Amino acid sequence: MVRAPRDRAVAAVRLMALVSAALAVMCVCLAFAWSAERDAAACWRTAAEFQYQPEDECRG
């Protein structure tokens, strides 16, 4: 069965929308991870600057 060009166009648009949604979810996850790691790095940087050993305060 041969699909009409319109059906292929609709399928292509749906595929691109799905890929865009997946990329958006990945961006949100990466932004959250980056924020958490940045906070942990700041904690370790402060600990090194003031020469103290953090126990459980610096997660990372």
N, C-alpha and C positions, 0 to 999 in steps of 0.2 A: 504494500500500500504506500503510495507516494503522498507525502504531506504537502499541503499548499504552502507557498512562501509566507503567508500570513501566520500560519501555525508555527512555523520555524521562528519567525520574529517574536511571537509571543513567548515561546519557549526560551529564546535567547534572553529576552528581557527578564523573565522570571529567574533564570540562572544567574544573571548579573545582580539582580536584587538579593538573591540568596547569598552570593559571594560578598556583596556589600554589607549585609547584616552580619555575616560571620566575621568580617574584618572589623566591624564596629565593636563586636563583643571582645575580640582579641585586644583591641586598643584600650578598652575599659579595663580589662584584666592587667595589661601591661602598665597602665597608669597607676593602678592600685599597688602593684608590686613595686614599681619604681618609688612611689611615695613611702612605702614601708621600709624599703632598703635605704632610702635617703635619711629617714629618721634614725635608723639604726647606725648609719655611718656618722651622723651628727653626734650621737651618743658616744660612740667610740672615740671620735675626734676630741670631744670635751674631756673624756676620761684620760686620754693621752696628754692633753694640754695641762690638766691639773694633777696628773700622775696619781690617779687612784684606780683601783681595780673594781669595776662594776660586777656585781654578782648576777642578778637576774634582770637588771634594769635595761641592758642593751640586748635586745632580741635581734637575731640576724644570723 
